[in-house]
Amino acid sequence: MINLKRFHHVAYRCKDAKETVDWYQKHLNMELTVAIAENEVPSTKAPDPYMHIFLDAGMGNVLAFFEIPNSPNMGRDENTPQWVQHIALEVEDVDALVAAKKDLQAQNIEVLGPVNHGVFKSIYFFDPNGHRLELATNTGTTEQYAELKRVAPLMVEEWAKTKKAPTHAAWLHQQED
């Protein structure tokens, strides 16, 4: 059986590696830790130059990007709503979330939220590549997380049969802010 330790990195495409590094350093305080550039893809041997950058997202988490200049301009999956694909990063608490929103807005970044998801609160905004970012902080109790874990398999089974939202965890969005 495979025994995973953690994510090594999660990689996305970017339009411009330097702009991406500068933006993540300035707005999210992420440090550039590794840059790898090749003229040939190591796995496929395709002649396709790229810049692969790695940013420290805290606690051993790494967010990486590829700039691939010989490919068509990047877009997004137009069949998937913009809110679905996103990168979620955790902050310490609600005060840090609110402070992050104010800081981002002061730098002319449009921010949505905070949104109460019942056991965590989030704000949403976009990076210069069009990737949706989420900053989140956990607000739930140990009991709430245990209940969510208990009902998760039941919800997935019901969803698989009906494709309608199960109500096992409807209490999440019925809470007051």
C-alpha positions in Angstrom: 0.0 0.0 0.0 1.2 3.5 -0.8 2.0 5.6 2.3 1.9 9.3 1.3 3.7 11.8 3.5 2.4 15.1 2.0 2.2 17.0 -1.2 5.7 17.5 -2.6 4.3 20.3 -4.8 1.3 21.3 -6.7 2.0 22.8 -10.1 0.1 25.3 -12.3 0.9 27.2 -15.5 1.8 30.8 -15.4 2.1 33.5 -18.1 5.3 35.0 -16.8 7.6 33.3 -14.2 9.1 36.6 -12.9 5.8 38.4 -12.7 4.4 35.4 -10.8 7.3 35.2 -8.4 7.1 38.9 -7.7 3.3 38.8 -7.2 3.4 35.9 -4.8 6.3 37.4 -2.8 4.6 40.8 -2.6 1.0 39.8 -1.9 1.3 36.4 -0.1 4.9 36.6 1.4 5.9 33.4 -0.4 9.6 32.9 -0.9 11.0 31.5 -4.1 13.0 28.4 -3.2 13.8 26.6 -6.5 13.9 27.5 -10.2 14.5 24.8 -12.8 14.9 25.6 -16.5 15.4 23.2 -19.3 15.2 23.3 -23.1 14.0 19.7 -23.1 11.2 18.1 -21.0 13.0 15.5 -18.8 10.1 13.0 -18.8 9.2 13.1 -22.5 12.4 14.5 -24.1 10.2 16.9 -26.1 12.1 20.0 -27.2 10.0 22.5 -25.2 11.8 25.1 -23.1 10.3 25.9 -19.7 10.9 27.7 -16.4 9.6 25.8 -13.4 9.4 27.9 -10.2 8.7 26.7 -6.6 7.3 28.9 -3.9 7.2 28.2 -0.2 3.6 28.1 1.0 4.6 27.4 4.6 4.9 24.2 6.7 6.6 22.3 3.9 3.9 23.1 1.3 5.1 24.1 -2.1 3.2 25.9 -4.9 4.9 25.6 -8.3 4.4 27.1 -11.7 5.6 26.5 -15.2 6.1 29.2 -17.8 6.1 27.5 -21.2 6.6 30.2 -23.9 6.4 27.9 -26.9 2.8 26.8 -26.2 -0.3 28.7 -27.1 -1.4 31.4 -24.6 -2.8 29.9 -21.5 -6.6 30.0 -20.9 -8.9 28.2 -18.6 -11.3 25.4 -18.9 -14.4 27.2 -20.2 -16.6 24.3 -19.3 -15.8 24.6 -15.6 -17.1 27.5 -13.6 -14.4 29.9 -12.4 -15.2 29.2 -8.7 -14.4 25.5 -9.0 -10.7 25.4 -9.7 -8.7 27.3 -7.1 -5.7 27.2 -4.8 -6.6 27.4 -1.1 -4.1 28.5 1.5 -4.6 28.6 5.2 -4.1 31.5 7.5 -3.9 31.5 11.3 -7.3 32.8 12.4 -10.2 35.1 11.4 -8.3 38.2 12.4 -5.5 37.2 10.0 -8.1 36.6 7.3 -9.7 40.0 7.8 -6.2 41.7 7.8 -5.2 39.8 4.6 -8.4 41.1 2.9 -7.6 44.7 3.9 -4.0 44.3 2.8 -5.0 42.9 -0.6 -7.7 45.5 -1.1 -5.1 48.3 -0.3 -3.1 46.9 -3.2 -6.1 47.2 -5.5 -6.9 43.5 -5.6 -10.6 42.7 -5.7 -11.5 40.4 -2.8 -14.7 38.5 -2.2 -15.7 37.5 1.4 -15.2 36.5 4.1 -17.6 33.6 3.3 -18.7 31.4 6.1 -18.5 27.7 5.2 -19.7 26.5 8.6 -16.3 25.1 9.8 -14.0 27.6 8.0 -14.2 31.1 6.6 -12.6 32.2 3.3 -11.8 35.1 1.1 -11.3 34.8 -2.7 -9.2 36.7 -5.3 -7.2 36.1 -8.5 -3.5 36.1 -9.2 -2.1 37.7 -12.4 -2.4 34.4 -14.3 -6.2 34.2 -13.6 -5.9 31.5 -11.0 -8.5 31.8 -8.3 -6.9 31.9 -4.8 -8.6 31.3 -1.5 -7.3 32.2 2.0 -9.1 30.2 4.6 -9.1 29.7 8.4 -10.6 26.9 10.3 -13.4 27.8 12.7 -15.1 24.5 13.4 -15.0 22.4 16.6 -13.5 18.9 16.9 -17.0 17.5 17.1 -18.1 19.3 13.9 -15.1 17.9 12.0 -15.7 14.4 13.4 -19.4 14.6 12.2 -18.3 15.7 8.8 -15.9 12.8 8.5 -18.6 10.4 9.7 -21.2 11.5 7.1 -18.7 12.0 4.2 -19.0 8.4 2.8 -22.8 8.5 3.2 -23.0 11.8 1.3 -20.7 10.5 -1.5 -22.8 7.4 -1.9 -26.1 9.3 -2.0 -24.6 11.8 -4.5 -23.4 9.0 -6.8 -27.0 7.7 -7.0 -29.0 10.9 -7.2 -26.6 13.8 -8.3 -28.5 15.9 -5.8 -27.0 17.6 -2.8 -27.3 15.3 0.3 -28.5 17.1 3.5 -26.3 15.3 6.0 -24.2 18.4 6.5 -26.8 21.1 5.6 -26.2 22.6 9.1 -22.9 24.0 7.7 -24.6 26.8 5.8 -27.4 27.3 8.3 -25.1 28.9 11.0 -25.1 32.5 11.8 -22.0 34.6 10.9 
